[in-house]
Amino acid sequence: MGGRVDARETQEALFKFYKIPVGLYHPGDLIEEDLYFLYQGNYLLYRLKNLSWKSEDRSKLEDFGVQDLYIKCSSDRSHHYFLETHLNRILDEPDISIKDKANILYSTAVSVVKEVFDKPDQPENLRRSMATVKHSIDYLSRDKEHFFELMSLARSDFSEYTHAIHVSAYAITLAKQVGIKTFNHISALGIAAILHDIGKMKVDPKIVAKSGSLTNEERREMEKHPQYSYELVHRLGTIPELSETIILQHHERPDGAGYPKGLVENEIHALSKIISLCDCFDSMTSERSYQKSLTPLQAIECLRTEYQNQYDQNLIVEFIRMLKR
């Protein structure tokens, strides 16, 4: 006779253990999930959910040499959502390392952006992306080393999700570099960076991923993506109007060779020029289906020579300074 499979055991098998910072909880906090620690290859239950975290809990873990706690989640998405809801505390906690903060911010941001691109017509996802930008500004504003730590996680293999995160980090940091201090302006820039390519979801995927040269018709369709991005976010009415403008203009160029409207120098918003430079730099330093990635030095040289009429040269100088430790 075959043994009967216990339904609870089957359900438990769907869950995996995911890492959370050991410094997440403070004395008196209500624990939201059962907490485990890893000991000799086994996950051991440490504290049950719905109990209060005690002051001695941290010291006990330190005595055992425990660096991380774990929770059970049904998916990566559930884990990232848990971290996303605690980002404020994680980024404020002095006992959590800069490296761990960067890893958590990067992974949760990518998770949020993926959901935005998968379901771009949901205002709630756009609001979550705005919250992610706020966290990014908070993290990047504290110390320039935070920027280098975050960008050390940048992958050269291109995806729309990671590209959005990279451009946002570059843009926020460059804005600080050139002396922009108004939070609303920096926030609008970061939001625009996250969402600038969302209109590509309306372009034929075969065109977006094409490895060879685009035909004239395909290029015209691809060049509609800033307009598509603008129309989508404008219709939802969730993000700042300034972000909408930056999104619409992120492929405009001072020499009038950009799109979708062919604007020239003074017709392009200063923040749009920042995002266009950051967008181009990250694209050139990423491995794409139609191009090999350049080194940062090669990309800078290209911006200063081949594309010298398409980008603000003063911004490029500040971008170079930004990249120096």
MOHU-V7090 format. One record per residue. OMEGA is omega in whole degrees, 0 to 359 (999 if undefined). D_FIRST is the distance of its C-alpha to the first C-alpha in Angstrom with 2 decimals. Layout:
omega->OMEGA d_first->D_FIRST
omega->OMEGA d_first->D_FIRST
This chain:
omega->179 d_first->0.00
omega->179 d_first->3.76
omega->179 d_first->6.49
omega->179 d_first->9.21
omega->180 d_first->12.41
omega->183 d_first->15.38
omega->180 d_first->18.18
omega->178 d_first->20.81
omega->178 d_first->19.40
omega->180 d_first->19.34
omega->180 d_first->22.89
omega->182 d_first->24.04
omega->180 d_first->23.00
omega->183 d_first->25.56
omega->175 d_first->28.33
omega->179 d_first->30.39
omega->180 d_first->33.12
omega->185 d_first->36.70
omega->169 d_first->39.96
omega->182 d_first->42.65
omega->179 d_first->46.01
omega->180 d_first->46.16
omega->185 d_first->49.48
omega->186 d_first->48.21
omega->176 d_first->48.27
omega->179 d_first->51.37
omega->180 d_first->51.77
omega->178 d_first->51.13
omega->175 d_first->49.03
omega->181 d_first->45.91
omega->187 d_first->42.86
omega->180 d_first->41.08
omega->172 d_first->37.85
omega->183 d_first->35.92
omega->181 d_first->37.68
omega->168 d_first->36.22
omega->184 d_first->37.90
omega->181 d_first->36.80
omega->180 d_first->36.98
omega->176 d_first->36.14
omega->181 d_first->33.77
omega->176 d_first->31.91
omega->182 d_first->32.61
omega->179 d_first->33.55
omega->181 d_first->34.19
omega->179 d_first->37.92
omega->178 d_first->38.92
omega->176 d_first->37.16
omega->180 d_first->38.40
omega->171 d_first->40.88
omega->179 d_first->42.56
omega->174 d_first->46.03
omega->183 d_first->46.78
omega->182 d_first->49.00
omega->181 d_first->51.86
omega->181 d_first->50.26
omega->182 d_first->47.06
omega->182 d_first->48.91
omega->178 d_first->50.50
omega->179 d_first->47.22
omega->179 d_first->45.76
omega->178 d_first->48.96
omega->179 d_first->48.70
omega->182 d_first->45.26
omega->182 d_first->46.72
omega->181 d_first->44.41
omega->184 d_first->45.89
omega->170 d_first->43.28
omega->182 d_first->40.89
omega->172 d_first->37.76
omega->176 d_first->36.17
omega->178 d_first->32.88
omega->181 d_first->33.45
omega->183 d_first->31.40
omega->173 d_first->33.92
omega->182 d_first->37.18
omega->180 d_first->38.96
omega->178 d_first->37.83
omega->180 d_first->38.98
omega->179 d_first->42.30
omega->177 d_first->42.83
omega->180 d_first->42.40
omega->180 d_first->45.00
omega->181 d_first->47.22
omega->181 d_first->47.50
omega->186 d_first->48.60
omega->179 d_first->50.96
omega->182 d_first->54.09
omega->181 d_first->53.07
omega->182 d_first->51.68
omega->179 d_first->54.95
omega->187 d_first->57.06
omega->182 d_first->55.30
omega->182 d_first->57.57
omega->176 d_first->54.88
omega->186 d_first->52.82
omega->176 d_first->54.22
omega->180 d_first->55.98
omega->180 d_first->53.49
omega->178 d_first->50.46
omega->179 d_first->52.30
omega->179 d_first->53.04
omega->182 d_first->49.43
omega->179 d_first->48.21
omega->182 d_first->51.03
omega->184 d_first->50.54
omega->179 d_first->46.77
omega->178 d_first->46.95
omega->178 d_first->49.98
omega->179 d_first->48.27
omega->179 d_first->45.29
omega->182 d_first->47.76
omega->177 d_first->49.80
omega->179 d_first->46.77
omega->177 d_first->45.95
omega->182 d_first->49.64
omega->179 d_first->49.72
omega->182 d_first->46.44
omega->187 d_first->47.69
omega->183 d_first->51.48
omega->180 d_first->52.30
omega->181 d_first->50.77
omega->182 d_first->53.52
omega->178 d_first->51.09
omega->177 d_first->50.20
omega->178 d_first->53.93
omega->177 d_first->54.48
omega->178 d_first->51.80
omega->177 d_first->53.60
omega->177 d_first->56.83
omega->178 d_first->55.28
omega->177 d_first->54.09
omega->178 d_first->57.69
omega->178 d_first->58.98
omega->181 d_first->56.67
omega->178 d_first->57.77
omega->179 d_first->61.44
omega->182 d_first->60.91
omega->185 d_first->59.23
omega->183 d_first->61.68
omega->187 d_first->64.76
omega->183 d_first->64.31
omega->181 d_first->65.06
omega->179 d_first->65.54
omega->177 d_first->63.12
omega->178 d_first->60.38
omega->181 d_first->61.14
omega->179 d_first->60.80
omega->180 d_first->57.53
omega->184 d_first->56.07
omega->174 d_first->57.37
omega->179 d_first->56.02
omega->183 d_first->52.63
omega->180 d_first->53.98
omega->180 d_first->52.26
omega->178 d_first->54.35
omega->192 d_first->51.71
omega->164 d_first->52.73
omega->181 d_first->50.76
omega->183 d_first->52.34
omega->181 d_first->50.57
omega->178 d_first->51.79
omega->180 d_first->55.18
omega->180 d_first->55.65
omega->181 d_first->54.96
omega->182 d_first->57.30
omega->179 d_first->60.11
omega->180 d_first->59.84
omega->177 d_first->60.10
omega->185 d_first->63.02
omega->179 d_first->64.78
omega->182 d_first->64.49
omega->178 d_first->65.76
omega->177 d_first->68.54
omega->176 d_first->69.68
omega->182 d_first->70.06
omega->183 d_first->71.83
omega->173 d_first->74.47
omega->176 d_first->75.13
omega->185 d_first->73.27
omega->183 d_first->72.56
omega->183 d_first->71.87
omega->182 d_first->68.22
omega->179 d_first->68.18
omega->180 d_first->69.37
omega->179 d_first->66.93
omega->179 d_first->64.07
omega->178 d_first->65.08
omega->180 d_first->65.20
omega->178 d_first->61.76
omega->179 d_first->60.22
omega->180 d_first->61.96
omega->179 d_first->60.67
omega->191 d_first->57.06
omega->191 d_first->57.51
omega->183 d_first->60.20
omega->184 d_first->57.99
omega->179 d_first->55.70
omega->177 d_first->57.63
omega->177 d_first->56.20
omega->179 d_first->53.13
omega->180 d_first->55.40
omega->178 d_first->56.49
omega->181 d_first->54.70
omega->179 d_first->52.16
omega->178 d_first->53.38
omega->182 d_first->56.84
omega->185 d_first->55.70
omega->185 d_first->53.70
omega->183 d_first->56.15
omega->180 d_first->57.00
omega->179 d_first->60.36
omega->178 d_first->63.47
omega->172 d_first->63.30
omega->179 d_first->65.41
omega->179 d_first->68.07
omega->179 d_first->66.01
omega->179 d_first->62.91
omega->179 d_first->65.05
omega->179 d_first->66.54
omega->179 d_first->63.09
omega->183 d_first->61.96
omega->175 d_first->65.15
omega->189 d_first->64.22
omega->174 d_first->61.40
omega->178 d_first->63.67
omega->178 d_first->64.75
omega->180 d_first->61.15
omega->181 d_first->60.21
omega->183 d_first->63.21
omega->181 d_first->62.56
omega->184 d_first->58.95
omega->179 d_first->59.80
omega->180 d_first->63.01
omega->181 d_first->61.24
omega->176 d_first->58.79
omega->185 d_first->61.71
omega->186 d_first->59.62
omega->180 d_first->61.33
omega->179 d_first->65.01
omega->179 d_first->67.58
omega->177 d_first->68.69
omega->179 d_first->65.22
omega->180 d_first->65.39
omega->181 d_first->68.75
omega->179 d_first->67.52
omega->182 d_first->64.52
omega->187 d_first->66.84
omega->191 d_first->69.26
omega->174 d_first->67.04
omega->174 d_first->68.05
omega->183 d_first->71.73
omega->182 d_first->74.15
omega->181 d_first->77.70
omega->178 d_first->79.22
omega->183 d_first->77.96
omega->182 d_first->75.54
omega->182 d_first->72.45
omega->15 d_first->70.56
omega->187 d_first->69.94
omega->181 d_first->73.53
omega->180 d_first->75.47
omega->178 d_first->76.78
omega->190 d_first->79.24
omega->189 d_first->79.92
omega->178 d_first->80.94
omega->183 d_first->78.81
omega->180 d_first->75.61
omega->182 d_first->74.42
omega->180 d_first->74.60
omega->176 d_first->70.93
omega->179 d_first->69.97
omega->178 d_first->71.73
omega->183 d_first->69.61
omega->180 d_first->66.32
omega->178 d_first->67.51
omega->181 d_first->68.39
omega->178 d_first->65.09
omega->181 d_first->63.15
omega->182 d_first->65.03
omega->181 d_first->64.69
omega->178 d_first->60.91
omega->182 d_first->60.58
omega->181 d_first->62.73
omega->178 d_first->60.83
omega->177 d_first->57.42
omega->181 d_first->55.81
omega->180 d_first->55.81
omega->185 d_first->54.83
omega->179 d_first->58.56
omega->172 d_first->60.01
omega->180 d_first->59.61
omega->174 d_first->59.86
omega->171 d_first->63.21
omega->177 d_first->63.79
omega->179 d_first->65.25
omega->178 d_first->68.66
omega->180 d_first->68.54
omega->178 d_first->67.54
omega->179 d_first->70.43
omega->179 d_first->72.86
omega->179 d_first->71.75
omega->184 d_first->72.28
omega->181 d_first->75.74
omega->185 d_first->76.90
omega->184 d_first->75.14
omega->188 d_first->74.31
omega->180 d_first->77.26
omega->185 d_first->78.48
omega->181 d_first->75.11
omega->180 d_first->74.38
omega->184 d_first->76.55
omega->176 d_first->77.80
omega->177 d_first->78.39
omega->180 d_first->74.74
omega->178 d_first->73.75
omega->179 d_first->75.92
omega->178 d_first->74.17
omega->178 d_first->70.77
omega->178 d_first->71.72
omega->179 d_first->72.79
omega->183 d_first->69.52
omega->180 d_first->67.58
omega->177 d_first->69.61
omega->999 d_first->68.43
